[in-house]
Amino acid sequence: MRLIGVLLVLCVALAVLKAAAMLVALVVLAAIVLSAITRPMETAGCLLSFALLSAIGQYPLAGLIIVGGLAALGLLMRT
């Protein structure tokens, strides 16, 4: 009987933890939407940076090619 009580308490604790994680995800999503409305260019740049960092971590060669292409494009646009 005691084991069932412990398992029940653990299940409730996990449910509370899941609800807290969902709340944090919702707050982050709301912050992204709000920042996209108030400062769209900065938000797009930040999200693009996160996507680029993820691509470099997952696919190093493709990320290196993308970074090199962006650097070359930046040099071409300056002249």
OpenMM code with the backbone's topology and positions (N, CA, C; nanometers):
from openmm import Vec3, app, unit

residues = "MET ARG LEU ILE GLY VAL LEU LEU VAL LEU CYS VAL ALA LEU ALA VAL LEU LYS ALA ALA ALA MET LEU VAL ALA LEU VAL VAL LEU ALA ALA ILE VAL LEU SER ALA ILE THR ARG PRO MET GLU THR ALA GLY CYS LEU LEU SER PHE ALA LEU LEU SER ALA ILE GLY GLN TYR PRO LEU ALA GLY LEU ILE ILE VAL GLY GLY LEU ALA ALA LEU GLY LEU LEU MET ARG THR".split()
positions = [
    Vec3(0.0813, -0.1176, 0.0000),
    Vec3(0.0000, 0.0000, 0.0000),
    Vec3(0.0872, 0.1262, 0.0000),
    Vec3(0.1979, 0.1208, 0.0742),
    Vec3(0.2874, 0.2351, 0.0808),
    Vec3(0.3505, 0.2619, -0.0558),
    Vec3(0.3836, 0.1569, -0.1303),
    Vec3(0.4426, 0.1708, -0.2631),
    Vec3(0.3469, 0.2422, -0.3579),
    Vec3(0.2197, 0.2101, -0.3497),
    Vec3(0.1203, 0.2760, -0.4346),
    Vec3(0.1131, 0.4246, -0.4007),
    Vec3(0.1219, 0.4586, -0.2743),
    Vec3(0.1205, 0.5988, -0.2342),
    Vec3(0.2415, 0.6748, -0.2857),
    Vec3(0.3564, 0.6127, -0.2788),
    Vec3(0.4789, 0.6757, -0.3290),
    Vec3(0.4688, 0.6956, -0.4795),
    Vec3(0.4210, 0.5951, -0.5509),
    Vec3(0.4059, 0.6076, -0.6959),
    Vec3(0.3055, 0.7165, -0.7322),
    Vec3(0.1992, 0.7272, -0.6570),
    Vec3(0.0997, 0.8304, -0.6814),
    Vec3(0.1583, 0.9702, -0.6595),
    Vec3(0.2371, 0.9865, -0.5538),
    Vec3(0.3013, 1.1150, -0.5274),
    Vec3(0.3995, 1.1493, -0.6387),
    Vec3(0.4752, 1.0515, -0.6855),
    Vec3(0.5698, 1.0760, -0.7946),
    Vec3(0.4983, 1.1129, -0.9242),
    Vec3(0.3856, 1.0497, -0.9512),
    Vec3(0.3085, 1.0827, -1.0710),
    Vec3(0.2542, 1.2247, -1.0645),
    Vec3(0.2074, 1.2638, -0.9484),
    Vec3(0.1581, 1.4010, -0.9316),
    Vec3(0.2726, 1.5006, -0.9475),
    Vec3(0.3888, 1.4695, -0.8929),
    Vec3(0.5047, 1.5588, -0.9059),
    Vec3(0.5466, 1.5724, -1.0523),
    Vec3(0.5438, 1.4638, -1.1253),
    Vec3(0.5775, 1.4701, -1.2682),
    Vec3(0.4749, 1.5508, -1.3460),
    Vec3(0.3478, 1.5405, -1.3098),
    Vec3(0.2440, 1.6179, -1.3767),
    Vec3(0.2630, 1.7675, -1.3511),
    Vec3(0.3007, 1.8027, -1.2274),
    Vec3(0.3264, 1.9433, -1.1949),
    Vec3(0.4479, 1.9933, -1.2722),
    Vec3(0.5511, 1.9124, -1.2810),
    Vec3(0.6707, 1.9495, -1.3557),
    Vec3(0.6401, 1.9680, -1.5041),
    Vec3(0.5562, 1.8811, -1.5595),
    Vec3(0.5167, 1.8930, -1.6996),
    Vec3(0.4380, 2.0212, -1.7228),
    Vec3(0.3480, 2.0544, -1.6320),
    Vec3(0.2702, 2.1771, -1.6449),
    Vec3(0.3605, 2.2998, -1.6369),
    Vec3(0.4595, 2.2959, -1.5501),
    Vec3(0.5532, 2.4082, -1.5384),
    Vec3(0.6360, 2.4231, -1.6660),
    Vec3(0.6786, 2.3126, -1.7238),
    Vec3(0.7556, 2.3185, -1.8483),
    Vec3(0.6707, 2.3733, -1.9627),
    Vec3(0.5443, 2.3344, -1.9675),
    Vec3(0.4549, 2.3865, -2.0712),
    Vec3(0.4317, 2.5361, -2.0518),
    Vec3(0.4236, 2.5816, -1.9287),
    Vec3(0.4053, 2.7241, -1.9011),
    Vec3(0.5278, 2.8039, -1.9447),
    Vec3(0.6460, 2.7515, -1.9179),
    Vec3(0.7684, 2.8194, -1.9605),
    Vec3(0.7745, 2.8269, -2.1130),
    Vec3(0.7389, 2.7189, -2.1818),
    Vec3(0.7386, 2.7187, -2.3276),
    Vec3(0.6382, 2.8203, -2.3821),
    Vec3(0.5242, 2.8318, -2.3187),
    Vec3(0.4223, 2.9272, -2.3620),
    Vec3(0.4699, 3.0704, -2.3416),
    Vec3(0.5372, 3.0978, -2.2309),
    Vec3(0.5901, 3.2322, -2.2044),
    Vec3(0.6981, 3.2678, -2.3065),
    Vec3(0.7845, 3.1734, -2.3387),
    Vec3(0.8891, 3.1988, -2.4381),
    Vec3(0.8275, 3.2254, -2.5744),
    Vec3(0.7269, 3.1478, -2.6120),
    Vec3(0.6590, 3.1688, -2.7397),
    Vec3(0.5909, 3.3050, -2.7441),
    Vec3(0.5266, 3.3441, -2.6352),
    Vec3(0.4627, 3.4757, -2.6290),
    Vec3(0.5665, 3.5870, -2.6397),
    Vec3(0.6828, 3.5685, -2.5788),
    Vec3(0.7895, 3.6688, -2.5872),
    Vec3(0.8418, 3.6813, -2.7297),
    Vec3(0.8537, 3.5698, -2.7995),
    Vec3(0.8993, 3.5740, -2.9382),
    Vec3(0.7972, 3.6455, -3.0262),
    Vec3(0.6698, 3.6164, -3.0065),
    Vec3(0.5652, 3.6820, -3.0856),
    Vec3(0.5625, 3.8315, -3.0555),
    Vec3(0.5723, 3.8685, -2.9295),
    Vec3(0.5716, 4.0102, -2.8922),
    Vec3(0.6926, 4.0829, -2.9498),
    Vec3(0.8080, 4.0218, -2.9436),
    Vec3(0.9263, 4.0862, -2.9991),
    Vec3(0.9201, 4.0922, -3.1517),
    Vec3(0.8545, 3.9946, -3.2144),
    Vec3(0.8391, 3.9993, -3.3598),
    Vec3(0.7462, 4.1130, -3.4011),
    Vec3(0.6520, 4.1467, -3.3157),
    Vec3(0.5624, 4.2580, -3.3465),
    Vec3(0.6314, 4.3915, -3.3234),
    Vec3(0.7040, 4.4037, -3.2125),
    Vec3(0.7647, 4.5328, -3.1784),
    Vec3(0.8957, 4.5579, -3.2515),
    Vec3(0.9796, 4.4554, -3.2681),
    Vec3(1.1086, 4.4708, -3.3360),
    Vec3(1.1302, 4.3532, -3.4312),
    Vec3(1.0686, 4.3595, -3.5503),
    Vec3(1.0739, 4.2427, -3.6395),
    Vec3(1.2131, 4.2120, -3.6956),
    Vec3(1.2916, 4.3133, -3.7274),
    Vec3(1.4231, 4.2863, -3.7867),
    Vec3(1.5185, 4.2231, -3.6857),
    Vec3(1.5173, 4.2737, -3.5632),
    Vec3(1.6048, 4.2175, -3.4600),
    Vec3(1.5635, 4.0751, -3.4257),
    Vec3(1.4328, 4.0496, -3.4222),
    Vec3(1.3834, 3.9158, -3.3923),
    Vec3(1.4219, 3.8182, -3.5031),
    Vec3(1.4071, 3.8614, -3.6275),
    Vec3(1.4446, 3.7752, -3.7400),
    Vec3(1.5938, 3.7455, -3.7369),
    Vec3(1.6743, 3.8459, -3.7047),
    Vec3(1.8186, 3.8253, -3.6955),
    Vec3(1.8557, 3.7285, -3.5845),
    Vec3(1.7882, 3.7409, -3.4713),
    Vec3(1.8154, 3.6517, -3.3584),
    Vec3(1.7755, 3.5076, -3.3911),
    Vec3(1.6573, 3.4904, -3.4513),
    Vec3(1.6129, 3.3556, -3.4878),
    Vec3(1.7017, 3.2954, -3.5966),
    Vec3(1.7474, 3.3795, -3.6900),
    Vec3(1.8390, 3.3315, -3.7933),
    Vec3(1.9722, 3.2894, -3.7326),
    Vec3(2.0184, 3.3649, -3.6330),
    Vec3(2.1431, 3.3277, -3.5652),
    Vec3(2.1295, 3.1938, -3.4934),
    Vec3(2.0150, 3.1739, -3.4259),
    Vec3(1.9922, 3.0457, -3.3585),
    Vec3(1.9860, 2.9311, -3.4591),
    Vec3(1.9215, 2.9538, -3.5729),
    Vec3(1.9137, 2.8498, -3.6756),
    Vec3(2.0519, 2.8191, -3.7322),
    Vec3(2.1322, 2.9227, -3.7511),
    Vec3(2.2676, 2.9029, -3.8033),
    Vec3(2.3544, 2.8267, -3.7034),
    Vec3(2.3441, 2.8610, -3.5760),
    Vec3(2.4198, 2.7875, -3.4743),
    Vec3(2.3763, 2.6414, -3.4673),
    Vec3(2.2485, 2.6167, -3.4829),
    Vec3(2.1999, 2.4797, -3.4826),
    Vec3(2.2511, 2.4030, -3.6041),
    Vec3(2.2520, 2.4693, -3.7195),
    Vec3(2.3024, 2.4040, -3.8410),
    Vec3(2.4510, 2.3733, -3.8294),
    Vec3(2.5272, 2.4648, -3.7696),
    Vec3(2.6705, 2.4414, -3.7532),
    Vec3(2.6944, 2.3246, -3.6573),
    Vec3(2.6136, 2.3167, -3.5524),
    Vec3(2.6296, 2.2066, -3.4581),
    Vec3(2.5916, 2.0723, -3.5176),
    Vec3(2.4869, 2.0711, -3.5996),
    Vec3(2.4382, 1.9455, -3.6557),
    Vec3(2.5172, 1.9044, -3.7805),
    Vec3(2.5443, 2.0002, -3.8678),
    Vec3(2.6131, 1.9732, -3.9940),
    Vec3(2.7304, 2.0702, -4.0069),
    Vec3(2.8475, 2.0361, -3.9561),
    Vec3(2.9593, 2.1321, -3.9529),
    Vec3(3.0047, 2.1794, -4.0913),
    Vec3(3.0101, 2.0907, -4.1888),
    Vec3(3.0572, 2.1314, -4.3214),
    Vec3(2.9578, 2.2253, -4.3876),
    Vec3(2.8294, 2.1930, -4.3808),
    Vec3(2.7279, 2.2800, -4.4390),
    Vec3(2.7237, 2.4145, -4.3667),
    Vec3(2.7407, 2.4119, -4.2353),
    Vec3(2.7436, 2.5365, -4.1597),
    Vec3(2.8625, 2.6222, -4.1978),
    Vec3(2.9774, 2.5590, -4.2194),
    Vec3(3.0964, 2.6324, -4.2609),
    Vec3(3.0767, 2.6944, -4.3985),
    Vec3(3.0130, 2.6217, -4.4882),
    Vec3(2.9854, 2.6748, -4.6217),
    Vec3(2.8893, 2.7933, -4.6129),
    Vec3(2.7876, 2.7825, -4.5283),
    Vec3(2.6915, 2.8925, -4.5134),
    Vec3(2.7600, 3.0157, -4.4547),
    Vec3(2.8416, 2.9962, -4.3519),
    Vec3(2.9121, 3.1094, -4.2913),
    Vec3(3.0078, 3.1726, -4.3913),
    Vec3(3.0779, 3.0913, -4.4676),
    Vec3(3.1673, 3.1446, -4.5708),
    Vec3(3.0921, 3.2210, -4.6779),
    Vec3(2.9772, 3.1677, -4.7179),
    Vec3(2.8945, 3.2380, -4.8169),
    Vec3(2.8432, 3.3701, -4.7643),
    Vec3(2.8015, 3.3729, -4.6381),
    Vec3(2.7547, 3.4985, -4.5791),
    Vec3(2.8679, 3.5994, -4.5659),
    Vec3(2.9871, 3.5515, -4.5331),
    Vec3(3.1016, 3.6420, -4.5242),
    Vec3(3.1366, 3.6983, -4.6612),
    Vec3(3.1347, 3.6138, -4.7634),
    Vec3(3.1632, 3.6601, -4.8986),
    Vec3(3.0568, 3.7597, -4.9455),
    Vec3(2.9329, 3.7325, -4.9129),
    Vec3(2.8244, 3.8238, -4.9497),
    Vec3(2.8411, 3.9570, -4.8787),
    Vec3(2.8817, 3.9539, -4.7526),
    Vec3(2.9057, 4.0775, -4.6793),
    Vec3(3.0182, 4.1592, -4.7405),
    Vec3(3.1239, 4.0913, -4.7844),
    Vec3(3.2340, 4.1634, -4.8490),
    Vec3(3.1922, 4.2206, -4.9819),
    Vec3(3.1108, 4.1486, -5.0579),
    Vec3(3.0636, 4.1988, -5.1862),
    Vec3(2.9694, 4.3167, -5.1707),
    Vec3(2.8885, 4.3142, -5.0646),
    Vec3(2.7914, 4.4219, -5.0444),
    Vec3(2.8588, 4.5510, -4.9988),
    Vec3(2.9774, 4.5399, -4.9346),
    Vec3(3.0473, 4.6593, -4.8876),
    Vec3(3.1088, 4.7377, -5.0019),
    Vec3(3.1478, 4.6711, -5.1077),
    Vec3(3.2166, 4.7415, -5.2174),
    Vec3(3.1199, 4.8017, -5.3154),
] * unit.nanometer
topology = app.Topology()
chain = topology.addChain("A")
for resn in residues:
    res = topology.addResidue(resn, chain)
    for name in ("N", "CA", "C"):
        topology.addAtom(name, app.Element.getBySymbol(name[0]), res)
